């Protein structure tokens, strides 16, 4: 499964404190914790002794202690102490299973296999990172969630009065291009919005730029007009299981006036509108082999599905 060799976000940088933190990635339970040097480590959430969840344990003296028999593991995964055998030096075979973890874009990223790239997906030049929205745990697959993010045709119906209106439901023609490595990009994506700018009474057309950053990540850039702030949203998705995911929206903006809480409230309201639709879709895994009708407004969705097929993605799809 090629997804094992990708980097995936699993938590915010600041989520890992003094206690172990359980997370899930690609159907596997993991535990995040900080070692004696303060570095975040990612282990399989299973003690090699009797299979207990290490996330139920504690960090003691810079080592992760199993809740069952007190075995302790250092940041490299080596078992350093077995309390039942005080004088015993545990062999390498007693080690916990450790995964690679890095920090990028305000998030912690884990690779379960051999990293195909030295770091998570890079971002183009963007306005300053202002707010990280989430996480949002969603009962649908990661590719379903990303496809929804790439779609504007639902704005008029799901986000009536917020991002669209039924009186302006049309999706004008747009062009999908591909990066050198085959990722879909829409350089100019027009969308009508009732709250386009503070001065646009009755709404206005805005211009978006969309880019698929990786199989389960995407970027939306809103082209600013006049003195409007330059805004960009990055959607990072953790494929927790084939039919569930965890989502973060990272907002980059030149807006220094709107309070953080107002930005969070707006994004939470938008995703609260999306969630019941996303969780109602069947199948929860994104169909890549047909079974769902397409129209001209779905060019980007169709290109995204072709990209997933070409990349050999098998997790969260059918």
C-alpha positions in Angstrom: 0.0 0.0 0.0 1.7 3.2 -1.2 0.0 5.3 1.4 2.3 3.8 4.0 5.2 5.6 2.4 3.5 9.0 2.5 3.6 11.6 5.4 0.2 12.1 7.0 -0.8 14.7 9.7 -2.0 13.1 12.9 -2.1 16.0 15.5 -1.3 19.6 16.1 2.2 20.5 17.3 0.9 21.5 20.7 -1.4 18.5 21.2 1.3 16.3 22.7 1.9 17.3 26.3 3.0 15.4 29.4 0.6 12.5 28.8 0.7 10.0 25.9 -1.7 10.8 23.0 -3.6 8.1 21.1 -4.2 8.7 17.4 -5.1 6.5 14.4 -3.5 6.4 10.9 -4.3 4.2 8.0 -6.3 1.9 10.3 -3.4 1.5 12.8 -3.5 2.8 16.4 -0.5 5.0 17.3 0.7 6.8 20.4 2.5 10.1 20.4 4.6 11.2 23.4 7.5 13.4 24.3 10.8 11.9 25.3 13.3 13.2 27.8 14.7 15.7 25.3 11.1 17.0 24.6 11.1 15.4 21.1 7.8 13.9 19.9 7.9 10.2 19.2 5.4 8.0 17.4 5.0 4.3 18.4 2.6 1.6 17.5 0.1 1.7 20.3 0.9 -1.8 21.4 3.3 -3.0 24.0 5.5 -5.8 22.5 5.1 -7.8 25.8 1.3 -8.5 26.0 -0.2 -6.1 23.5 -1.6 -3.5 26.0 -2.2 0.0 24.7 0.8 2.1 25.5 -1.3 5.2 25.3 -3.0 4.1 28.6 0.4 4.4 30.3 2.5 7.4 31.3 5.7 9.2 30.6 8.1 8.5 33.5 11.6 9.9 33.5 11.6 10.7 29.8 10.5 7.1 29.0 7.1 5.7 27.9 5.8 3.3 30.6 3.4 0.5 29.7 0.3 0.4 32.0 0.2 -3.4 32.3 3.6 -4.5 33.6 5.5 -1.2 33.7 8.0 -1.9 30.9 9.7 1.3 29.9 10.8 2.4 26.4 13.1 5.2 25.4 12.7 7.5 22.4 14.3 5.0 20.0 11.8 2.3 21.1 14.4 0.3 23.1 13.0 -1.3 26.3 15.1 0.0 29.1 13.5 -1.5 32.2 11.4 -4.5 33.2 10.4 -3.9 36.8 9.7 -7.6 37.4 13.4 -8.3 36.5 15.4 -5.4 38.0 18.8 -6.7 36.9 17.8 -7.8 33.4 19.0 -5.9 30.3 16.2 -6.2 27.8 17.3 -7.3 24.3 16.5 -5.5 21.0 13.7 -7.9 20.4 11.8 -6.3 23.3 11.6 -2.9 21.6 8.4 -1.0 20.8 7.7 -0.3 17.2 8.7 3.2 16.3 7.6 5.3 13.3 9.1 8.4 11.7 7.5 11.7 12.9 8.3 15.3 11.8 6.8 18.7 12.4 5.6 20.9 9.5 2.9 23.5 8.9 1.9 23.5 12.6 1.1 19.8 12.5 2.8 16.5 13.4 3.3 14.1 10.5 3.9 10.4 10.7 5.0 7.9 8.0 4.3 4.3 8.7 6.6 2.9 6.0 9.7 4.1 4.2 9.2 7.8 3.4 8.9 8.4 -0.3 9.8 12.1 0.3 12.0 13.7 3.0 9.2 15.9 4.2 5.5 16.5 4.0 4.0 18.4 1.0 5.5 21.9 0.5 3.3 25.0 0.2 3.7 27.8 -2.4 4.2 31.3 -1.1 1.1 32.2 1.0 0.0 34.9 3.4 1.0 34.4 7.0 -0.5 31.3 8.8 -3.2 32.8 11.1 -5.5 30.1 12.5 -5.6 26.3 12.4 -9.2 25.1 12.5 -9.9 21.7 13.9 -9.5 18.9 14.2 -12.8 17.7 12.8 -13.4 14.0 13.0 -15.6 12.9 10.1 -17.4 9.6 9.4 -16.3 9.5 5.8 -13.2 8.7 3.9 -10.4 11.2 3.4 -10.8 11.4 -0.4 -14.5 12.0 0.0 -13.7 15.0 2.3 -11.1 16.3 -0.1 -13.4 16.1 -3.1 -16.0 18.1 -1.2 -13.4 20.8 -0.5 -12.6 21.0 -4.3 -16.3 21.3 -5.2 -18.1 24.7 -5.5 -21.3 23.4 -7.1 -22.6 22.6 -3.7 -22.1 26.1 -2.3 -25.6 27.3 -3.5 -27.3 24.5 -1.6 -25.3 23.4 1.4 -24.0 26.9 2.2 -26.9 29.1 1.1 -26.4 32.6 2.4 -22.8 31.9 3.4 -20.8 30.8 0.4 -23.5 30.7 -2.3 -27.2 31.0 -3.1 -29.7 29.0 -5.3 -30.2 32.1 -7.4 -26.6 31.9 -8.5 -26.1 28.1 -8.7 -24.3 28.1 -12.1 -20.7 27.0 -12.3 -19.0 28.8 -15.2 -16.6 26.8 -17.4 -13.1 26.4 -15.9 -9.9 24.8 -17.0 -8.1 22.0 -15.1 -4.3 21.8 -15.6 -1.8 19.3 -14.2 1.5 19.9 -12.4 4.6 18.1 -13.6 3.8 15.2 -11.2 0.2 15.0 -12.3 -1.6 16.9 -9.5 -4.8 18.8 -10.6 -4.8 22.6 -10.5 -7.5 25.1 -11.4 -5.8 28.5 -12.0 -9.1 30.4 -12.2 -12.3 29.1 -10.7 -15.1 31.6 -10.6 -17.7 31.4 -7.8 -20.6 33.6 -6.8 -20.7 34.5 -3.1 -23.2 36.5 -1.0 -20.4 37.6 1.4 -17.7 38.2 -1.2 -16.4 41.4 0.4 -17.6 43.8 3.1 -18.5 46.4 0.4 -20.2 44.0 -2.1 -23.9 44.5 -1.4 -26.0 41.5 -2.6 -22.9 39.4 -3.4 -20.4 39.2 -6.2 -18.3 36.8 -8.3 -14.9 35.9 -6.8 -12.0 34.0 -8.3 -10.4 31.0 -6.6 -7.3 29.0 -7.4 -7.4 25.3 -6.4 -4.5 22.9 -6.2 -4.3 19.3 -5.1 -1.2 19.1 -2.9 -1.1 15.3 -2.3 -3.7 12.5 -2.4 -5.5 13.7 0.7 -4.6 17.4 0.9 -5.6 20.5 -1.1 -5.2 24.3 -1.3 -7.7 27.0 -2.0 -6.5 30.6 -2.7 -9.0 33.4 -3.0 -7.8 36.1 -5.4 -8.1 39.4 -3.5 -9.8 42.5 -5.0 -9.1 46.0 -3.9 -8.3 46.2 -0.2 -9.8 42.8 0.6 -7.4 40.5 2.5 -5.6 37.7 0.6 -6.9 34.4 2.0 -5.8 30.9 1.5 -7.1 27.7 3.1 -5.1 24.4 3.2 -7.1 21.3 4.0 -4.9 18.6 5.6 -6.5 15.2 6.1 -5.5 12.3 8.2 -6.9 9.0 6.8 -7.8 7.4 10.1 -9.5 4.4 8.7 -10.8 3.6 5.2 -14.1 5.2 6.1 -13.2 7.9 8.7 -10.8 10.8 8.7 -9.5 13.7 10.7 -9.4 17.2 9.1 -7.7 20.4 9.7 -8.2 23.7 7.9 -5.2 26.0 8.1 -6.1 29.6 7.3 -3.5 31.9 5.8 -4.6 35.5 5.6 -3.4 39.2 5.6 -6.5 40.0 7.7 -5.2 41.3 11.0 -8.5 42.8 12.2 -11.0 40.0 12.5 -10.6 38.2 15.9 -9.4 34.6 15.8 -12.6 33.5 17.5 -14.7 35.0 14.7 -12.6 33.2 12.1 -13.0 30.0 14.0 -16.8 30.4 14.4 -17.2 31.0 10.7 -15.2 27.9 9.7 -17.0 25.8 12.3 -20.3 26.9 10.9 -19.3 26.1 7.3 -18.1 22.6 8.2 -21.2 22.0 10.4 -23.1 22.4 7.1 -20.8 20.1 5.2 -20.6 17.3 7.8 -24.2 15.8 7.5 -23.9 15.7 3.7 -20.4 14.1 3.8 -21.5 11.5 6.4 -24.6 10.7 4.4 -22.8 9.8 1.2 -22.6 6.1 0.2 -20.3 4.5 -0.3 -18.1 6.2 2.2 -15.1 5.3 0.1 -14.6 7.4 -3.0 -15.6 5.4 -6.1 -12.7 5.4 -8.7 -14.1 2.8 -11.0 -17.5 4.4 -11.8 -20.9 4.2 -10.4 -21.5 7.9 -9.9 -22.7 10.3 -12.6 -20.5 13.3 -13.7 -21.3 16.6 -15.4 -19.2 19.5 -16.8 -19.3 21.2 -13.4 -17.4 18.2 -12.0 -14.2 18.6 -14.0 -12.0 19.1 -11.0 -13.6 16.1 -9.2 -13.1 13.9 -12.3 -9.4 15.1 -12.5 -8.9 14.4 -8.8 -10.2 10.8 -9.2 -8.0 10.2 -12.2 -5.0 11.5 -10.2 -5.8 9.1 -7.3 -6.0 6.2 -9.8 -2.7 7.1 -11.5 -1.0 7.5 -8.1 -2.1 4.0 -7.1 -4.1 5.1 -4.1 -6.1 2.2 -2.5 -7.0 3.5 0.9 -10.4 5.1 1.3 -11.4 4.4 -2.3 -13.3 1.7 -4.1 
